[in-house]
Amino acid sequence: MLTALAIRDVVLISALDLEFRGGLGVLTGETGAGKSILLDSLGLALGMRADSGLVRHGSDKAVVTASFDPPAAGSPLARLLGENDIEIEAGEPLMIRRSVKADGGSKAFINDQPCSAALLREVGGHLVEIHGQHDDRGLLNPKGHKALLDSFARSNIATTARAFAAWQEAKLRLDGARSAIENAERDREYLTHALEELTNFGPKEGEEERLAGERADMQKGERITDDLRAVLKVFEGSKSAVAELRSAARRLDRLGPEHPLLADALTALDRAVIEASEAESKLDAAKEALTFDPMRLDDIELRLFELRAIARKHNVAPGGLLALQADLAAKLEVIDAGSEGLAKLEAEVKAKAAAYAAAADALSLLRHAGAARLDAAVAGELAPLKLDAARFRTEMESLPEERWSGEGTDRVEFMISTNPGAPFAPLTKIASGGELSRFILALKVALAEEGGAQTIIFDEIDRGVGGAVASAIGERLARLAQTTQLLAVTHSPQVAAKGAAHYFIAKSSEGTVTKTGVVELDADGRRQEIARMLSGAEVTDEARAQAERLLEAV
């Protein structure tokens, strides 16, 4: 709800601060007093085009600040602000500020955080609906008609949306499988040949590292053969050093009890024998590992060459050949099992499509029933608003499959015929601004409980009507204002008398300077202003009495 509006240096307004409350607020004043300036100022704050012509003569810039109740947690507006990192303190108002310079350029802020004009317009659409003579938004925009009908018909689209999402996911899986099979089928000959080649070659896990290590050992063995053979001779034969150590150990074992030092010597000699034996084992193993076999080396070199060549051919590392072999086999399995897999996926898509169609059909039935009720509700509002020749119809048609969505298979648009025999046409085709505003009011009253912006503004909805029609307009505005804040710019005393708050707009001149001001009228001021609206320039006692009767009838 709009709670305050501060205007600085906009056209004829130098400084103006207004406070608003809920219910119906009416704005009146003589023609040319500046009511349009007030709406233009609010429009600027809500993200409409920043026209430098709004800047008051002699000023550098115009600034408008609008204050609103904070959005409810979890509401679409709260989510929109959160998605754009606009912080809202609990219990604090939502502040929107817009400035435009005299030489062009504008700035926009939400809660003192800079934002784009596009975001400001989107936020403004959640906060305020302005219905004027040339309005092409709000109820006139066919894009929102389906959501309005769903809300009126209580037709929750969640089931249809889930069914549509499931259907689309199944279609994506089927398309992916078909694409994979088609690609694989084209490559069947290559896959078969490559897999046969790898299978015949028989790569093994870690083969390159093992072969390279064996080759390196052989090459080392070739270099150190003579030195290794000389070392091994120390351990060969019955007269070798190790044999002599073992013989000495056996003799010492018999002498050990004769003296402690002999026992210690035996212990040390045993360690030497053990270490020498271990060294002998290591040397034998090294001899085996480093044995240079020219034929075996040739075999290793050939295998390594072939291993690396086939890896290059398939653009993988040698260690990746086993994984490649498994991947090729898997792709061939997909081809071989493709028909069976596709059949399952096709059956799934068919089942999901049927589930979506059922949900969409149920949604359409609810919409058709809701459309009939809405048409009747709007029709009941037309005659009192002097639109008894007009007819309203909620037009529904089935969309082609390529336009189906989570919102179902229907196109919804509100249509109107203003004259007997005239064809139905979109709301935006209505020629008369007065008819359009009254028709919007009728539709708004019919949809009164279906949500929307918390502040609605009607600009001269009563243009060209009076008497009973004006009274009917006032009654419906007051009824609509029971659930939302409503501001009405009016020339009708019958409408003005229905207001819970009355704002008077007037121009004043000081020398060559003309200014527009706005004041909220008290009871006496309201009586005098409504009397002026009834009688014209000269307010008569009869006009005052009639004004009193209008106010008492509220």
C-alpha positions as CSV (number, residue, x, y, z in Angstrom):
1,M,0.0,0.0,0.0
2,L,1.2,3.5,-0.9
3,T,1.8,5.3,2.4
4,A,3.6,8.5,1.4
5,L,4.6,10.5,-1.7
6,A,7.3,13.2,-1.7
7,I,7.6,15.4,-4.8
8,R,10.4,17.9,-5.4
9,D,10.6,20.3,-8.4
10,V,8.2,18.5,-10.8
11,V,6.6,20.9,-13.3
12,L,4.4,23.2,-11.1
13,I,5.2,21.4,-7.9
14,S,8.2,22.8,-5.9
15,A,7.8,20.7,-2.8
16,L,4.9,18.5,-1.8
17,D,4.6,15.8,0.9
18,L,1.5,13.6,1.0
19,E,0.5,10.8,3.3
20,F,-2.1,8.2,2.3
21,R,-4.0,5.5,4.1
22,G,-6.1,2.5,3.1
23,G,-9.5,2.5,1.5
24,L,-10.8,4.9,-1.1
25,G,-9.0,8.2,-1.5
26,V,-10.4,10.7,-4.0
27,L,-8.5,13.5,-5.7
28,T,-10.4,16.5,-7.0
29,G,-9.7,20.0,-8.3
30,E,-10.6,22.3,-11.1
31,T,-9.6,21.4,-14.7
32,G,-5.9,22.3,-15.2
33,A,-5.1,22.3,-11.5
34,G,-2.4,19.7,-11.9
35,K,-3.9,16.3,-11.2
36,S,-2.0,14.8,-14.1
37,I,1.2,16.2,-12.6
38,L,0.6,14.2,-9.5
39,L,0.0,11.0,-11.5
40,D,3.0,11.7,-13.7
41,S,5.1,12.1,-10.6
42,L,4.0,8.7,-9.2
43,G,4.5,7.2,-12.6
44,L,8.1,8.5,-12.6
45,A,8.7,6.8,-9.3
46,L,7.3,3.5,-10.6
47,G,9.7,3.3,-13.5
48,M,7.9,5.0,-16.3
49,R,9.8,7.0,-18.9
50,A,12.0,9.7,-17.4
51,D,11.1,12.9,-19.3
52,S,13.3,15.9,-18.6
53,G,10.2,18.0,-19.3
54,L,9.0,17.0,-15.8
55,V,11.8,19.1,-14.2
56,R,10.4,22.4,-12.9
57,H,11.7,25.5,-14.7
58,G,14.8,26.8,-13.0
59,S,15.6,23.6,-11.2
60,D,18.5,21.1,-11.9
61,K,16.5,18.0,-11.3
62,A,13.1,16.6,-10.2
63,V,13.0,13.9,-7.4
64,V,10.0,11.8,-6.4
65,T,10.1,9.4,-3.4
66,A,7.3,6.9,-2.8
67,S,6.9,4.9,0.4
68,F,5.0,1.6,0.5
69,D,4.2,-1.0,3.2
70,P,6.9,-3.8,3.2
71,P,6.0,-6.8,1.0
72,A,4.8,-9.9,2.7
73,A,7.4,-12.6,3.2
74,G,7.4,-15.1,0.4
75,S,5.3,-12.9,-1.9
76,P,6.3,-12.5,-5.6
77,L,7.5,-9.0,-4.8
78,A,9.6,-10.1,-1.9
79,R,11.2,-12.9,-4.1
80,L,11.9,-10.3,-6.9
81,L,13.6,-8.0,-4.5
82,G,15.6,-10.9,-3.0
83,E,16.7,-12.1,-6.4
84,N,18.1,-8.6,-7.1
85,D,19.8,-8.3,-3.7
86,I,17.5,-5.6,-2.5
87,E,17.5,-5.8,1.3
88,I,14.3,-5.2,3.3
89,E,14.5,-4.6,7.0
90,A,11.7,-6.2,9.0
91,G,8.9,-3.7,9.6
92,E,10.6,-1.0,7.6
93,P,8.8,0.6,4.6
94,L,9.8,-0.1,1.0
95,M,11.2,3.2,-0.3
96,I,11.4,4.0,-4.0
97,R,13.2,7.1,-5.3
98,R,13.7,8.4,-8.8
99,S,15.3,11.5,-10.1
100,V,15.6,13.0,-13.5
101,K,17.9,15.8,-14.6
102,A,16.9,18.9,-16.6
103,D,19.6,18.0,-19.2
104,G,18.5,14.3,-19.4
105,G,19.5,11.2,-17.5
106,S,17.9,9.6,-14.5
107,K,18.7,7.5,-11.4
108,A,16.6,5.0,-9.5
109,F,16.9,3.6,-6.0
110,I,15.0,1.0,-4.0
111,N,15.7,1.3,-0.3
112,D,18.7,3.6,-1.2
113,Q,20.2,0.8,-3.3
114,P,20.8,1.8,-7.0
115,C,18.7,-0.2,-9.5
116,S,17.9,-0.1,-13.2
117,A,14.7,1.5,-14.6
118,A,13.7,-1.9,-15.9
119,L,13.8,-3.4,-12.3
120,L,11.9,-0.3,-11.0
121,R,9.2,-0.9,-13.6
122,E,8.9,-4.5,-12.6
123,V,8.7,-3.7,-8.9
124,G,6.2,-0.9,-9.7
125,G,4.0,-3.4,-11.5
126,H,3.7,-5.3,-8.2
127,L,2.9,-2.2,-6.2
128,V,0.5,-0.1,-8.2
129,E,-1.9,-0.4,-11.1
130,I,-2.7,2.8,-12.9
131,H,-5.8,2.8,-15.1
132,G,-6.1,5.9,-17.3
133,Q,-7.3,7.0,-20.6
134,H,-4.5,5.3,-22.5
135,D,-3.5,2.5,-20.2
136,D,-2.1,-0.6,-22.0
137,R,-1.0,-2.5,-18.9
138,G,-2.6,-4.4,-16.1
139,L,-6.0,-5.9,-17.0
140,L,-5.6,-4.8,-20.6
141,N,-2.5,-7.0,-21.2
142,P,-3.6,-10.4,-22.5
143,K,-0.5,-12.0,-21.1
144,G,-2.0,-11.8,-17.6
145,H,-5.5,-12.9,-18.4
146,K,-4.9,-16.6,-18.0
147,A,-3.4,-16.1,-14.5
148,L,-6.4,-13.9,-13.6
149,L,-8.9,-16.6,-14.8
150,D,-7.0,-19.3,-12.9
151,S,-7.1,-17.3,-9.7
152,F,-10.8,-16.6,-10.2
153,A,-11.6,-20.3,-11.0
154,R,-9.4,-21.6,-8.2
155,S,-7.6,-23.8,-10.8
156,N,-4.3,-24.5,-9.4
157,I,-1.9,-25.2,-12.2
158,A,0.7,-27.0,-10.1
159,T,-0.4,-30.5,-11.2
160,T,-0.3,-29.6,-14.8
161,A,3.1,-27.9,-14.5
162,R,4.6,-31.0,-12.8
163,A,3.1,-33.3,-15.5
164,F,4.4,-31.0,-18.3
165,A,7.9,-31.0,-16.7
166,A,7.9,-34.8,-16.4
167,W,6.8,-35.2,-20.0
168,Q,9.5,-32.8,-21.3
169,E,12.2,-34.6,-19.2
170,A,11.1,-38.0,-20.7
171,K,11.3,-36.5,-24.2
172,L,14.8,-35.2,-23.6
173,R,15.9,-38.6,-22.5
174,L,14.4,-40.2,-25.6
175,D,15.9,-37.6,-27.9
176,G,19.3,-38.1,-26.2
177,A,19.1,-41.9,-26.6
178,R,18.1,-41.6,-30.3
179,S,20.9,-39.2,-30.9
180,A,23.4,-41.4,-29.2
181,I,22.2,-44.5,-31.1
182,E,22.2,-42.6,-34.5
183,N,25.7,-41.4,-33.8
184,A,26.9,-44.8,-32.7
185,E,25.2,-46.5,-35.7
186,R,27.1,-44.3,-38.1
187,D,30.3,-45.3,-36.4
188,R,29.5,-49.0,-36.1
189,E,32.1,-50.1,-38.7
190,Y,34.8,-48.0,-37.0
191,L,33.8,-49.2,-33.5
192,T,33.9,-52.8,-34.5
193,H,37.3,-52.5,-36.2
194,A,38.8,-50.5,-33.4
195,L,37.5,-52.9,-30.7
196,E,38.8,-55.9,-32.6
197,E,42.2,-54.3,-33.0
198,L,42.4,-53.5,-29.3
199,T,41.1,-56.9,-28.3
200,N,43.8,-58.6,-30.5
201,F,46.5,-56.4,-29.2
202,G,45.4,-57.1,-25.6
203,P,46.7,-54.1,-23.6
204,K,47.2,-54.7,-19.9
205,E,46.9,-52.5,-16.9
206,G,50.2,-50.7,-16.2
207,E,51.9,-52.4,-19.2
208,E,53.9,-49.5,-20.4
209,E,55.4,-48.7,-17.0
210,R,56.3,-52.4,-16.4
211,L,57.9,-52.8,-19.9
212,A,59.8,-49.5,-19.7
213,G,61.1,-50.5,-16.3
214,E,62.2,-54.0,-17.5
215,R,64.0,-52.4,-20.5
216,A,65.8,-49.9,-18.3
217,D,67.0,-52.7,-16.0
218,M,68.3,-54.7,-18.9
219,Q,70.1,-51.7,-20.3
220,K,71.7,-51.1,-16.9
221,G,72.6,-54.8,-16.6
222,E,74.5,-54.6,-19.9
223,R,76.6,-51.8,-18.6
224,I,77.5,-53.4,-15.2
225,T,77.8,-57.1,-16.1
226,D,81.5,-57.4,-15.6
227,D,81.5,-55.6,-12.2
228,L,78.6,-57.6,-11.0
229,R,80.2,-60.9,-12.0
230,A,83.3,-59.9,-10.1
231,V,81.3,-59.2,-7.0
232,L,79.4,-62.4,-7.2
233,K,82.7,-64.5,-7.4
234,V,83.3,-63.5,-3.7
235,F,80.3,-65.6,-2.8
236,E,81.0,-68.6,-5.1
237,G,82.7,-71.9,-4.1
238,S,83.8,-73.6,-0.9
239,K,86.7,-71.3,-0.4
240,S,84.7,-68.1,-0.8
241,A,84.7,-65.4,1.9
242,V,81.2,-66.3,3.0
243,A,82.0,-70.0,3.2
244,E,85.1,-69.2,5.3
245,L,82.9,-67.1,7.6
246,R,80.5,-69.9,8.1
247,S,83.3,-72.4,8.8
248,A,84.8,-70.0,11.4
249,A,81.4,-69.5,13.0
250,R,81.0,-73.3,13.4
251,R,84.4,-73.6,15.0
252,L,83.8,-70.7,17.3
253,D,80.5,-72.2,18.3
254,R,82.4,-75.1,19.9
255,L,84.8,-72.7,21.6
256,G,82.3,-70.1,22.8
257,P,81.8,-71.6,26.3
258,E,85.5,-71.4,27.0
259,H,85.5,-67.6,27.4
260,P,82.9,-64.7,27.3
261,L,84.9,-62.9,24.7
262,L,84.7,-65.9,22.4
263,A,80.9,-65.9,22.9
264,D,80.8,-62.2,21.9
265,A,82.9,-62.9,18.9
266,L,80.6,-65.7,17.9
267,T,77.6,-63.3,18.1
268,A,79.3,-60.7,15.9
269,L,80.4,-63.4,13.5
270,D,76.8,-64.7,13.3
271,R,75.6,-61.2,12.4
272,A,78.2,-61.0,9.7
273,V,77.2,-64.4,8.2
274,I,73.5,-63.3,8.2
275,E,74.3,-59.9,6.5
276,A,76.6,-61.6,4.0
277,S,73.9,-64.2,3.2
278,E,71.3,-61.4,2.7
279,A,73.8,-59.6,0.5
280,E,74.2,-62.8,-1.5
281,S,70.4,-63.1,-1.9
282,K,70.1,-59.5,-3.0
283,L,72.9,-59.9,-5.5
284,D,71.4,-63.1,-7.0
285,A,68.0,-61.2,-7.4
286,A,69.8,-58.2,-9.0
287,K,71.6,-60.6,-11.3
288,E,68.3,-62.0,-12.3
289,A,66.7,-58.6,-12.8
290,L,69.6,-57.1,-14.6
291,T,70.3,-60.1,-16.8
292,F,70.8,-58.8,-20.3
293,D,68.9,-60.8,-22.9
294,P,69.1,-59.3,-26.4
295,M,66.1,-61.3,-27.7
296,R,64.0,-60.3,-24.7
297,L,65.0,-56.6,-25.1
298,D,64.0,-56.7,-28.7
299,D,60.6,-58.1,-27.8
300,I,60.2,-55.3,-25.2
301,E,61.2,-52.6,-27.6
302,L,58.7,-53.9,-30.2
303,R,55.9,-54.2,-27.7
304,L,56.5,-50.6,-26.4
305,F,56.6,-49.3,-29.9
306,E,53.3,-51.0,-30.9
307,L,51.7,-49.9,-27.6
308,R,52.5,-46.3,-28.0
309,A,51.6,-46.4,-31.7
310,I,48.1,-47.7,-31.1
311,A,47.6,-45.2,-28.3
312,R,48.6,-42.3,-30.6
313,K,46.2,-43.7,-33.3
314,H,43.3,-43.5,-30.9
315,N,44.5,-40.2,-29.3
316,V,44.8,-41.5,-25.8
317,A,47.7,-42.2,-23.4
318,P,48.9,-45.8,-23.4
319,G,47.4,-46.2,-19.9
320,G,44.0,-45.3,-21.3
321,L,43.7,-48.1,-23.9
322,L,41.9,-50.4,-21.5
323,A,39.3,-47.7,-20.7
324,L,39.0,-47.0,-24.5
325,Q,38.4,-50.7,-25.1
326,A,35.6,-50.7,-22.5
327,D,34.1,-47.6,-23.9
328,L,34.0,-49.0,-27.5
329,A,32.4,-52.2,-26.2
330,A,29.8,-50.2,-24.3
331,K,28.9,-48.1,-27.4
332,L,28.5,-51.3,-29.4
333,E,26.3,-52.7,-26.7
334,V,24.1,-49.5,-26.9
335,I,23.7,-50.1,-30.6
336,D,22.9,-53.7,-30.1
337,A,20.4,-53.0,-27.3
338,G,19.2,-49.8,-28.8
339,S,15.8,-50.9,-30.1
340,E,14.8,-52.4,-26.8
341,G,15.9,-49.3,-24.9
342,L,14.2,-46.9,-27.3
343,A,11.0,-48.8,-27.0
344,K,11.0,-48.4,-23.2
345,L,11.7,-44.7,-23.5
346,E,9.1,-44.2,-26.2
347,A,6.5,-45.9,-23.9
348,E,7.6,-43.7,-21.1
349,V,7.1,-40.5,-23.2
350,K,3.7,-41.7,-24.3
351,A,2.6,-42.4,-20.7
352,K,3.9,-39.0,-19.6
353,A,2.2,-37.2,-22.5
354,A,-1.1,-38.9,-21.6
355,A,-0.7,-37.8,-18.0
356,Y,-0.1,-34.3,-19.1
357,A,-3.0,-34.3,-21.5
358,A,-5.3,-35.5,-18.7
359,A,-4.1,-32.8,-16.3
360,A,-4.4,-30.1,-19.0
361,D,-7.9,-31.3,-19.9
362,A,-8.9,-31.1,-16.2
363,L,-7.4,-27.6,-16.0
364,S,-9.3,-26.6,-19.1
365,L,-12.6,-27.8,-17.7
366,L,-12.0,-25.7,-14.5
367,R,-11.1,-22.7,-16.7
368,H,-14.3,-23.0,-18.8
369,A,-16.4,-23.2,-15.7
370,G,-14.6,-20.3,-14.2
371,A,-14.9,-18.3,-17.4
372,A,-18.7,-18.8,-17.4
373,R,-18.9,-17.5,-13.8
374,L,-16.6,-14.6,-14.6
375,D,-18.6,-13.6,-17.7
376,A,-21.8,-13.6,-15.6
377,A,-20.2,-11.6,-12.8
378,V,-18.9,-8.9,-15.2
379,A,-22.2,-8.8,-17.0
380,G,-23.9,-8.0,-13.7
381,E,-21.7,-5.0,-13.3
382,L,-22.0,-3.5,-16.8
383,A,-25.6,-2.1,-16.8
384,P,-25.3,0.0,-13.7
385,L,-22.1,1.6,-15.2
386,K,-24.1,2.6,-18.3
387,L,-22.5,-0.2,-20.3
388,D,-25.7,-2.2,-20.7
389,A,-25.1,-2.5,-24.5
390,A,-21.7,-4.0,-23.9
391,R,-21.0,-7.7,-23.7
392,F,-18.0,-9.4,-22.1
393,R,-16.6,-12.8,-23.0
394,T,-13.6,-14.8,-21.7
395,E,-12.3,-16.3,-24.9
396,M,-10.5,-19.6,-24.7
397,E,-9.0,-21.6,-27.5
398,S,-6.7,-24.7,-27.7
399,L,-3.2,-24.0,-28.6
400,P,-1.2,-26.1,-31.0
401,E,1.1,-28.7,-29.3
402,E,4.3,-26.7,-29.9
403,R,2.8,-23.9,-27.7
404,W,1.7,-26.2,-24.8
405,S,3.4,-25.4,-21.5
406,G,3.2,-25.9,-17.8
407,E,0.2,-23.6,-17.8
408,G,-1.8,-26.0,-20.0
409,T,-3.0,-26.0,-23.5
410,D,-5.3,-23.0,-23.5
411,R,-5.0,-19.4,-24.7
412,V,-7.1,-17.0,-22.6
413,E,-8.1,-13.4,-23.5
414,F,-10.8,-11.1,-22.2
415,M,-12.9,-9.7,-25.1
416,I,-15.6,-7.0,-25.3
417,S,-18.3,-5.9,-27.6
418,T,-19.5,-2.4,-26.9
419,N,-22.4,-2.1,-29.3
420,P,-25.2,-4.5,-30.3
421,G,-24.2,-6.6,-33.2
422,A,-20.5,-5.5,-33.0
423,P,-18.0,-8.3,-33.0
424,F,-16.0,-9.1,-29.9
425,A,-12.5,-7.5,-29.8
426,P,-9.6,-7.3,-27.4
427,L,-10.0,-4.8,-24.6
428,T,-7.3,-2.5,-26.1
429,K,-9.5,-2.0,-29.1
430,I,-12.2,-0.1,-27.2
431,A,-12.3,3.4,-28.6
432,S,-13.8,5.4,-25.7
433,G,-11.5,6.1,-22.8
434,G,-14.5,6.5,-20.5
435,E,-16.0,3.2,-21.5
436,L,-12.6,1.6,-21.1
437,S,-12.1,2.9,-17.5
438,R,-15.6,1.8,-16.5
439,F,-15.2,-1.6,-18.0
440,I,-11.9,-2.1,-16.2
441,L,-13.8,-1.1,-13.0
442,A,-16.5,-3.7,-13.7
443,L,-13.8,-6.4,-14.3
444,K,-11.9,-5.3,-11.2
445,V,-15.0,-5.6,-9.1
446,A,-15.7,-9.1,-10.5
447,L,-12.1,-10.1,-9.7
448,A,-12.0,-8.2,-6.4
449,E,-10.9,-11.2,-4.3
450,E,-8.3,-12.5,-6.8
451,G,-5.3,-10.4,-5.6
452,G,-3.2,-8.0,-7.7
453,A,-1.4,-4.8,-6.7
454,Q,-2.3,-3.4,-3.3
455,T,-2.8,0.1,-4.7
456,I,-5.1,0.8,-7.7
457,I,-5.4,4.3,-9.3
458,F,-8.3,5.2,-11.6
459,D,-7.8,8.4,-13.6
460,E,-11.1,10.1,-14.4
461,I,-13.1,6.9,-14.6
462,D,-16.3,8.9,-14.4
463,R,-15.6,11.1,-17.5
464,G,-18.7,11.7,-19.5
465,V,-21.2,10.3,-17.0
466,G,-23.2,11.6,-14.1
467,G,-26.2,11.0,-11.9
468,A,-27.0,7.3,-11.3
469,V,-24.0,6.1,-13.3
470,A,-21.6,8.2,-11.3
471,S,-23.2,6.9,-8.1
472,A,-22.8,3.4,-9.3
473,I,-19.2,4.1,-10.1
474,G,-18.7,5.5,-6.6
475,E,-20.4,2.5,-4.9
476,R,-18.2,0.1,-6.8
477,L,-15.0,2.0,-6.1
478,A,-15.9,2.0,-2.4
479,R,-16.6,-1.7,-2.5
480,L,-13.3,-2.4,-4.2
481,A,-11.5,-0.3,-1.7
482,Q,-12.6,-2.6,1.1
483,T,-9.9,-5.1,0.1
484,T,-7.3,-2.8,-1.4
485,Q,-6.1,0.8,-1.4
486,L,-7.8,2.7,-4.2
487,L,-7.1,6.3,-5.4
488,A,-9.5,7.9,-7.9
489,V,-9.0,11.2,-9.8
490,T,-12.6,12.4,-10.3
491,H,-14.8,15.2,-11.5
492,S,-17.9,13.6,-10.1
493,P,-19.4,14.7,-6.7
494,Q,-21.1,11.4,-6.3
495,V,-17.7,9.6,-6.5
496,A,-16.0,12.2,-4.4
497,A,-18.5,11.7,-1.6
498,K,-17.7,8.0,-1.4
499,G,-14.0,8.7,-0.4
500,A,-12.6,7.8,3.0
501,A,-10.0,10.5,2.3
502,H,-10.4,13.6,0.0
503,Y,-7.3,15.4,-1.5
504,F,-7.9,18.8,-3.1
505,I,-5.5,19.8,-5.9
506,A,-5.3,23.6,-6.7
507,K,-3.0,26.0,-8.5
508,S,-1.9,29.3,-7.0
509,S,0.1,32.2,-8.4
510,E,2.6,34.5,-6.8
511,G,3.6,37.1,-9.3
512,T,4.9,35.3,-12.4
513,V,5.3,32.0,-10.5
514,T,2.5,29.4,-10.6
515,K,2.5,26.4,-8.3
516,T,0.4,23.4,-7.7
517,G,-0.5,22.2,-4.2
518,V,-2.4,19.4,-2.6
519,V,-4.2,19.4,0.8
520,E,-6.3,16.7,2.5
521,L,-9.7,18.2,3.2
522,D,-11.5,18.0,6.6
523,A,-15.3,17.5,6.8
524,D,-16.1,21.2,6.2
525,G,-13.6,21.4,3.3
526,R,-15.1,18.2,1.7
527,R,-18.6,19.7,1.9
528,Q,-17.4,22.9,0.3
529,E,-15.5,21.1,-2.5
530,I,-18.3,18.7,-3.3
531,A,-20.7,21.7,-3.4
532,R,-18.3,23.4,-5.9
533,M,-18.3,20.3,-8.0
534,L,-22.1,20.3,-8.0
535,S,-22.7,24.0,-8.8
536,G,-19.6,25.3,-10.5
537,A,-17.8,28.5,-9.9
538,E,-20.4,30.0,-7.5
539,V,-21.2,27.7,-4.6
540,T,-24.9,28.0,-3.6
541,D,-26.7,27.0,-0.4
542,E,-28.6,24.5,-2.4
543,A,-25.3,22.9,-3.6
544,R,-24.1,22.8,0.0
545,A,-27.3,21.1,1.1
546,Q,-27.0,18.6,-1.7
547,A,-23.3,18.0,-0.8
548,E,-24.4,17.3,2.7
549,R,-26.9,14.7,1.5
550,L,-24.3,13.0,-0.6
551,L,-21.9,12.8,2.3
552,E,-24.6,11.5,4.7
553,A,-25.6,8.8,2.2
554,V,-22.2,7.2,2.4
